[in-house]
Amino acid sequence: MQLKTARKKMADLLGENRTLKIVCLCLGIVSVGLTYKVATMHERIVIQPPNLTKSAVAAFDHASVEYFEPMAIYIVSTISSVVPESVDFISDSMEQFFDPEVWVSLRPQLLAVKSNPKYNGINAMSYFQPTNGVIYEPSTKKFYVSGKLTSSAYSKGAVQSIGSVQATYELKMYMKNGLPRVSYFKAYVGEPMTEEWMRSHKDQAEKRQERMKQVVPDARESEIQRDPTIQAAEEQAVQSAPVTQPASEVPTKTTNPVGLQPSGTGIEGVEPPVGKEDILP
């Protein structure tokens, strides 16, 4: 009788032992999971882009399209406003937003503005004004930022011609360590080259792709817009300015606006190269 009772108690103890082993195993798995979560937890410090008007999601390693759209406008506007006086500051502040593979080619082009003869001896300005909302193309994961890029300058008391081009910037962006990063950056003159646009403008797309080998928007003189008010003021200032050298040596007309360079001499990815046919009327 006592043997049967002992065997029953032993079986009960073995069952409890198995149950405790399973419980301990589950607790160990939970403990490992919590330890990993704590070890990989990061403080959420998220940069809020200017003009964020929509509900957006931003985390350590991902963000929503609504977050990237105003960030793309901010990056494009800052890069396109570079002039010799601000190039060092913009270069230092923008580096954190670009992948090294992109920045290694973009930074030298930014710094090249310092030695650009178009800027020598003048106070220049350049700015980008978005004219349409940012277009996001899910199939290519590209953001298209299009708008009016304008450059102008003051030289010897006269306002140089203001020139504008309709430029488009293409970007691919992602989040890394809580910071938006650009992994692809390209600029060109004209409307955004979305997949739909390329299918309906095959001939024009091929020609533009050839021009885009320079990375910079390849603007022609006919695509550059000039402000008639500024041109009138420039002509008046030139006429009233004292002549200190032979008239044949005094420049009376600027072929291209400062900062908008002829095709082949522009700053890649920074400003649209300008040809005569690219200047907007």
C-alpha positions as CSV (number, residue, x, y, z in Angstrom):
1,M,0.0,0.0,0.0
2,Q,2.8,2.4,1.0
3,L,4.7,1.4,-2.2
4,K,1.7,2.5,-4.4
5,T,1.5,5.8,-2.6
6,A,5.2,6.4,-3.0
7,R,5.0,5.6,-6.7
8,K,2.1,8.0,-7.1
9,K,3.9,10.8,-5.3
10,M,7.0,10.2,-7.4
11,A,5.0,10.5,-10.6
12,D,3.4,13.7,-9.4
13,L,6.8,15.1,-8.6
14,L,8.2,14.2,-12.0
15,G,5.1,15.9,-13.6
16,E,5.7,19.1,-11.6
17,N,9.4,19.0,-12.5
18,R,8.6,18.9,-16.2
19,T,6.2,21.7,-15.8
20,L,8.8,23.8,-13.9
21,K,11.3,23.1,-16.7
22,I,8.9,24.4,-19.3
23,V,8.1,27.5,-17.2
24,C,11.8,28.2,-16.7
25,L,12.4,27.8,-20.5
26,C,9.7,30.3,-21.3
27,L,11.0,32.7,-18.7
28,G,14.5,32.4,-20.2
29,I,13.2,33.1,-23.7
30,V,11.3,36.2,-22.4
31,S,14.4,37.4,-20.6
32,V,16.6,37.1,-23.7
33,G,14.0,38.9,-25.7
34,L,13.7,41.8,-23.2
35,T,17.5,42.0,-22.9
36,Y,17.8,42.3,-26.7
37,K,15.1,45.0,-26.9
38,V,16.8,47.0,-24.1
39,A,20.2,46.6,-25.8
40,T,18.9,47.8,-29.2
41,M,16.7,50.5,-27.9
42,H,17.5,54.0,-29.1
43,E,16.4,57.4,-27.9
44,R,14.0,58.9,-30.5
45,I,15.5,62.2,-31.6
46,V,13.7,63.1,-34.9
47,I,14.5,66.2,-37.0
48,Q,11.2,67.9,-37.9
49,P,11.4,69.3,-41.4
50,P,10.1,72.8,-42.2
51,N,6.5,73.2,-43.4
52,L,5.4,69.8,-42.1
53,T,1.6,70.1,-42.6
54,K,0.5,66.5,-42.7
55,S,0.5,63.7,-40.1
56,A,3.8,61.9,-40.5
57,V,5.6,59.0,-38.9
58,A,9.3,59.1,-38.2
59,A,11.3,56.4,-36.3
60,F,14.9,55.3,-35.9
61,D,15.0,53.3,-39.1
62,H,12.0,54.2,-41.1
63,A,9.7,57.1,-41.9
64,S,6.5,57.8,-43.8
65,V,6.3,59.5,-47.2
66,E,4.7,62.5,-45.6
67,Y,7.8,63.1,-43.5
68,F,10.2,62.8,-46.4
69,E,8.3,65.2,-48.7
70,P,9.0,68.5,-46.8
71,M,12.5,67.1,-46.0
72,A,13.2,66.8,-49.7
73,I,12.1,70.4,-50.3
74,Y,14.4,71.6,-47.5
75,I,17.5,69.8,-48.9
76,V,16.9,70.9,-52.5
77,S,16.3,74.5,-51.4
78,T,19.4,74.6,-49.3
79,I,21.7,73.0,-51.9
80,S,20.4,75.2,-54.8
81,S,20.9,78.4,-52.8
82,V,24.7,77.9,-52.6
83,V,26.9,80.9,-53.4
84,P,30.6,81.5,-52.7
85,E,29.9,83.2,-49.4
86,S,27.8,80.4,-48.0
87,V,29.3,77.3,-49.7
88,D,31.4,76.2,-46.7
89,F,28.4,76.5,-44.3
90,I,26.0,74.7,-46.6
91,S,28.6,72.0,-47.4
92,D,29.2,71.3,-43.7
93,S,25.5,71.3,-42.7
94,M,24.3,69.2,-45.7
95,E,26.9,66.4,-45.4
96,Q,24.9,64.6,-42.7
97,F,21.9,64.2,-45.0
98,F,23.8,62.4,-47.8
99,D,25.2,58.9,-48.2
100,P,29.0,59.0,-48.7
101,E,28.6,57.5,-52.2
102,V,26.5,60.5,-53.2
103,W,28.4,63.2,-51.2
104,V,31.8,62.2,-52.5
105,S,30.8,63.6,-56.0
106,L,28.4,66.4,-54.8
107,R,30.7,68.1,-52.3
108,P,33.6,68.9,-54.7
109,Q,31.0,70.5,-57.1
110,L,29.6,72.6,-54.3
111,L,33.1,73.8,-53.3
112,A,33.8,74.6,-57.0
113,V,31.4,77.5,-56.7
114,K,34.2,79.4,-54.9
115,S,36.4,79.4,-58.0
116,N,33.6,80.0,-60.5
117,P,34.6,83.1,-62.5
118,K,30.9,84.1,-62.8
119,Y,30.9,85.0,-59.1
120,N,34.2,86.9,-58.9
121,G,33.9,90.4,-57.5
122,I,30.1,90.4,-57.0
123,N,27.5,89.7,-54.3
124,A,25.4,86.9,-55.7
125,M,22.2,85.2,-54.6
126,S,20.5,82.0,-55.7
127,Y,17.2,80.5,-54.6
128,F,14.8,77.7,-55.4
129,Q,11.0,78.2,-55.3
130,P,8.9,75.0,-55.5
131,T,6.0,75.5,-57.9
132,N,4.3,72.2,-57.5
133,G,3.9,69.7,-54.7
134,V,6.4,66.9,-54.2
135,I,5.7,63.9,-56.4
136,Y,6.4,60.5,-54.9
137,E,6.7,57.5,-57.2
138,P,6.3,54.2,-55.3
139,S,7.5,52.0,-58.1
140,T,10.9,53.8,-58.2
141,K,10.8,55.2,-54.6
142,K,11.8,58.6,-56.0
143,F,10.8,62.0,-54.8
144,Y,10.4,64.7,-57.6
145,V,10.8,68.3,-56.5
146,S,10.2,70.7,-59.3
147,G,10.2,74.5,-59.2
148,K,11.8,77.8,-60.3
149,L,15.6,78.1,-59.8
150,T,16.7,81.8,-59.9
151,S,20.1,83.4,-59.8
152,S,21.1,87.1,-59.7
153,A,23.8,89.4,-58.5
154,Y,24.9,93.0,-57.8
155,S,28.1,94.1,-59.5
156,K,29.6,97.7,-59.5
157,G,26.3,99.1,-58.4
158,A,24.2,97.5,-61.1
159,V,21.8,94.6,-60.8
160,Q,22.9,91.7,-63.1
161,S,20.2,90.0,-65.1
162,I,18.0,87.6,-63.1
163,G,17.7,84.3,-64.8
164,S,15.3,81.5,-63.9
165,V,14.9,78.0,-65.1
166,Q,12.2,75.4,-64.4
167,A,14.3,72.7,-62.7
168,T,13.5,69.3,-61.3
169,Y,15.4,67.4,-58.6
170,E,15.1,63.7,-58.1
171,L,15.9,62.1,-54.7
172,K,15.7,58.8,-53.0
173,M,15.6,58.9,-49.2
174,Y,15.6,56.6,-46.2
175,M,16.1,56.8,-42.5
176,K,19.3,55.8,-40.8
177,N,19.9,56.2,-37.1
178,G,16.9,58.6,-36.9
179,L,18.3,60.9,-39.6
180,P,16.9,61.2,-43.2
181,R,19.5,60.3,-45.8
182,V,19.7,60.8,-49.5
183,S,20.9,57.8,-51.5
184,Y,20.2,59.2,-55.0
185,F,20.3,62.9,-56.2
186,K,19.9,64.2,-59.8
187,A,18.8,67.5,-61.3
188,Y,17.7,68.6,-64.7
189,V,15.6,71.2,-66.5
190,G,12.0,70.6,-67.3
191,E,9.1,68.7,-65.8
192,P,9.6,65.6,-63.6
193,M,10.7,62.5,-65.6
194,T,8.3,60.0,-63.9
195,E,7.7,56.6,-65.5
196,E,4.4,57.8,-66.8
197,W,5.9,60.9,-68.4
198,M,8.7,58.8,-70.0
199,R,6.2,56.4,-71.5
200,S,4.3,59.3,-73.1
201,H,7.4,61.3,-74.2
202,K,9.8,58.6,-75.4
203,D,11.7,60.8,-77.9
204,Q,12.0,63.7,-75.5
205,A,13.0,61.3,-72.7
206,E,15.9,59.9,-74.7
207,K,17.2,63.4,-75.5
208,R,17.0,64.4,-71.9
209,Q,18.7,61.2,-70.7
210,E,21.6,62.1,-72.9
211,R,21.8,65.6,-71.4
212,M,21.5,64.2,-67.9
213,K,24.8,62.4,-68.2
214,Q,26.3,65.6,-66.8
215,V,24.1,65.1,-63.7
216,V,23.3,68.8,-63.7
217,P,20.1,70.2,-65.3
218,D,21.2,71.1,-68.8
219,A,19.4,74.4,-69.4
220,R,19.2,76.2,-72.7
221,E,18.8,79.9,-73.2
222,S,15.2,79.6,-74.3
223,E,14.3,77.9,-71.0
224,I,15.6,80.8,-68.8
225,Q,13.2,83.4,-67.6
226,R,14.4,87.0,-67.1
227,D,12.7,89.6,-65.0
228,P,11.9,92.6,-67.3
229,T,11.8,95.0,-64.3
230,I,15.3,94.0,-63.2
231,Q,16.6,94.2,-66.8
232,A,15.3,97.8,-67.1
233,A,17.0,98.7,-63.8
234,E,20.2,97.1,-65.0
235,E,20.2,99.0,-68.2
236,Q,19.5,102.3,-66.4
237,A,22.3,101.7,-63.9
238,V,24.8,100.8,-66.7
239,Q,23.9,104.0,-68.6
240,S,24.3,106.2,-65.5
241,A,27.5,104.6,-64.3
242,P,30.8,106.5,-65.0
243,V,32.9,105.1,-67.8
244,T,36.4,104.2,-66.6
245,Q,37.5,102.2,-69.6
246,P,37.0,102.1,-73.3
247,A,33.4,101.5,-74.3
248,S,34.5,98.4,-76.3
249,E,35.7,96.8,-73.1
250,V,32.6,97.5,-71.0
251,P,30.2,94.5,-70.8
252,T,26.7,95.7,-71.6
253,K,24.9,92.4,-71.5
254,T,25.2,89.3,-69.5
255,T,24.7,86.2,-71.7
256,N,23.8,84.0,-68.8
257,P,22.5,84.9,-65.3
258,V,25.0,84.4,-62.6
259,G,24.8,80.9,-61.1
260,L,23.1,79.5,-64.2
261,Q,25.9,78.1,-66.2
262,P,26.1,77.2,-69.9
263,S,25.8,73.6,-70.7
264,G,29.0,71.7,-69.8
265,T,30.2,74.3,-67.3
266,G,27.6,74.0,-64.5
267,I,28.0,72.5,-61.1
268,E,26.7,68.9,-61.2
269,G,23.6,68.3,-59.1
270,V,23.8,71.8,-57.7
271,E,22.6,74.3,-60.3
272,P,21.1,73.8,-63.8
273,P,23.6,74.3,-66.6
274,V,22.2,77.0,-68.8
275,G,22.1,77.1,-72.6
276,K,20.7,80.0,-74.6
277,E,17.6,78.0,-75.6
278,D,16.9,77.2,-71.9
279,I,16.2,80.7,-70.6
280,L,12.5,81.2,-69.9
281,P,10.9,84.2,-71.5
